[in-house]
């Protein structure tokens, strides 16, 4: 069985768009797709095209957020699917990820 399809790509304005699904099978690959944040930069990730979400998805978003903070950058998520927001609320990380 192959890993689900996941792509993180930049649009013409520099915002990032997540497409596909993050799961345990491809979380390592998804984690590696986040471009290195630059100190002082503001990165935006559109999650509107994610196909579902589970705890692997949430773990990847937390890791991306932590990497941005360590680099002195900010990371903002938009259009998160309701299931992902519900999971973040359940795990009490919605505020950390800005999904509140």
N, C-alpha and C positions, 0 to 999 in steps of 0.2 A: 504494500500500500504506500503510495507516495504522499509527501507532505502537501498540505493545502497551499494554494496559490496566495502569495502576499507580495505587494510592491509598495514601496514608499517613494513617490516621485515629486519633483518640484514643478510648480506651475510657472507661468511666465512672470509672475510677480514675486517669486521666491518662496511662496508658501508651500508647505508639504502636504501631500494628499495620500492617505493610506487607503489601499484598495485590496480586497480579498479578505482573508481570515488569518488571524494569528492563533496558533494552537500549540500544544506541547510538541507536536512533530516539527514545527518550523519556527519556534520561538527564538532559537539561537540565530537563525538566519534573519529574522525580523529585527532582532536587537542590533545586529551588525549593520542594518541599512540606515540607521540614523546618522546623518552627517555630523562630523565633530562640531560642537558648538564653539563659537568664538566669544571671548570675554566681552561682555556688554551687549551681545546680540540679542535680538528678540525673535524667537522661532515660533512659527505657527503651524500646527498640524490639523488638517481637516480629517475627521474620523467618519464622516458621513457615508462613505462607501464601504465601510467594514461590513463583512458578512458575519453577523453574530459576534459574540465575545464570550470568553470564559476567563478563568483565573490566569491562564497563560498570557492572554491579551493584557490583562491588568498588570501583571508582573513586568511585561515589556514596557508599558507606559510609565510605570514607576521607575524602572531603570533608566529610561530616556530622561525623565524629569530629574533624577538624581545626577546624571551625567551633565546635564545643562547647568544645574546649580553649582556643581563642583567647578565648572569652567567659568562661572560668573555670568552665565547667560540666563535668559528666561525662556520658558517653553509654555505655550498656550495651546490647549486642545479645543477644537470647536466641533459642533455637530456630532457629538458622541451618541451612539445608539442607546436607546432607553435601557436595554439589557445591561450594557456596560455601566451606565450610570447607576443602575440598581445594585449591581455587584460592588461598585466602588463605595456606595453608601453602606451596604452590608459590611464591608471590610473597613469602613471608617477611613477611607483615603480619598473621598470625593473632594474635600477641601484642599488636600495636598496637590491633587491633580487639576484643581480648578473646574471640577465637574459638578460643583454644588448647585 
